[in-house]
């Protein structure tokens, strides 16, 4: 059994023929307002572009702060010392970008965040970039820690 696809168009045609109706075309469903200074505008396997600046070294950023270079070139280098600035800022959630693929850190890293009551989400850098922008637009307390190999 097939449905007729033109039903919605027929309904729209009927509305247009009435002079009291105004049809708005291309109206977005959600307004994209970014109130922060930092927004990820592009990414590749070896770089991240924040606003108009291209970064080719690992970095840590929030909606309003930037720490680059972050002295981490691989997941194995993560430790309490280089994670201290992230933990001190007390974000609600940390997005950890592990490069082209999602790789998981040692359980001690999860424990470190758990002891502080901070959520840790591990993802590939592309997913991190998309997720970071969404959470920043929602005014969430999010920190992005992006590992870029040099």
C-alpha atoms as one frame of an Amber mdcrd trajectory, in Angstrom:
protein
   0.000   0.000   0.000   1.486   3.361  -1.035   0.819   6.747   0.528   0.387
   9.823  -1.531   3.311  12.128  -0.787   1.768  15.323  -2.069  -0.738  15.631
   0.807   1.414  18.100   2.732   1.955  20.154  -0.412  -1.795  20.188  -1.117
  -2.432  21.466   2.430   0.196  24.185   1.958  -1.336  25.213  -1.368  -4.697
  25.605   0.316  -3.183  27.855   2.997  -1.366  30.016   0.468  -4.584  30.685
  -1.392  -6.065  32.263   1.766  -5.055  35.937   2.082  -5.063  35.989   5.916
  -2.208  33.461   6.313   1.478  34.312   6.262   3.908  31.525   5.450   7.464
  31.830   6.793  10.014  29.910   4.779  13.392  28.641   5.989  12.698  29.542
   9.587  15.210  27.742  11.835  13.837  25.556  14.580  16.448  26.698  17.083
  18.413  29.893  17.213  22.169  29.390  17.341  23.470  31.895  19.867  26.978
  31.412  21.180  27.849  33.670  24.083  31.364  32.363  24.655  34.669  33.448
  23.220  35.703  29.945  22.157  33.901  27.840  19.622  35.402  25.049  17.562
  34.877  25.965  13.933  36.866  23.193  12.207  38.977  20.139  12.903  41.182
  17.658  11.102  43.282  14.677  12.136  46.147  16.967  13.175  44.554  20.300
  14.097  41.640  22.089  15.716  40.414  25.530  14.689  38.954  27.644  17.469
  37.274  30.717  16.037  39.970  31.794  13.519  43.024  30.276  15.227  44.451
  26.912  14.157  46.010  24.770  16.905  48.334  21.896  16.052  49.300  20.983
  19.621  47.208  19.393  22.350  45.052  21.882  24.215  42.597  22.306  27.061
  39.754  24.765  26.664  36.506  25.917  28.149  34.007  28.375  26.754  36.178
  31.251  27.982  39.691  29.917  28.673  42.428  28.335  26.571  45.516  26.435
  27.681  47.825  25.580  24.775  50.099  23.780  24.440  48.948  21.095  26.843
  51.943  18.785  27.431  50.145  15.580  26.427  50.858  13.911  23.088  49.331
  10.512  23.836  46.824   8.879  26.121  49.613   7.107  27.990  50.988  10.474
  29.159  47.877  11.314  31.183  48.626  11.636  34.887  47.520  13.618  37.936
  50.080  16.346  37.263  48.993  17.257  33.740  45.301  16.830  34.625  45.544
  19.130  37.688  44.551  22.353  35.846  41.439  20.610  34.526  40.463  19.244
  37.934  41.047  22.600  39.674  38.588  24.366  37.384  35.811  22.036  38.661
  33.853  21.535  35.420  30.684  19.454  35.443  32.060  17.300  32.638  35.362
  16.878  30.826  35.396  15.781  27.203  38.624  13.928  26.449  39.484  13.723
  22.753  41.874  10.880  22.025  42.662  11.553  18.361  41.195   9.844  15.313
  39.894   6.910  17.346  38.191   6.597  20.688  40.745   5.124  23.089  40.194
   4.673  26.801  42.597   5.803  29.545  43.714   3.734  32.529  41.095   3.145
  35.238  43.136   5.391  37.588  42.259   8.368  35.369  38.543   7.619  35.704
  39.018   7.282  39.481  40.782  10.644  39.625  37.799  12.375  38.018  35.284
  10.329  39.999  36.872  11.340  43.319  36.359  14.987  42.348  32.744  14.422
  41.244  33.597  15.380  37.652  32.187  13.457  34.704  34.648  12.175  32.102
  33.503  11.432  28.561  36.073   9.907  26.213  35.587  10.237  22.448  37.408
  10.767  19.182  38.316  14.368  18.398  35.568  14.854  15.818  32.856  13.818
  18.257  34.467  15.993  20.933  34.348  19.074  18.712  30.673  18.623  17.908
  29.715  17.824  21.497  31.719  20.719  22.940  29.924  23.270  20.756  26.522
  21.908  21.746  27.295  21.944  25.466  28.796  25.453  25.281  25.680  26.699
  23.467  23.657  25.281  26.375  25.888  27.218  28.837  27.107  23.982  30.452
  30.287  23.848  32.552  32.347  21.795  30.104  36.077  21.465  29.542  37.573
  19.981  26.393  40.950  18.235  26.610  42.061  17.517  23.064  45.064  15.289
  22.366  46.751  16.107  19.058  49.750  14.090  17.991  52.620  16.102  16.585
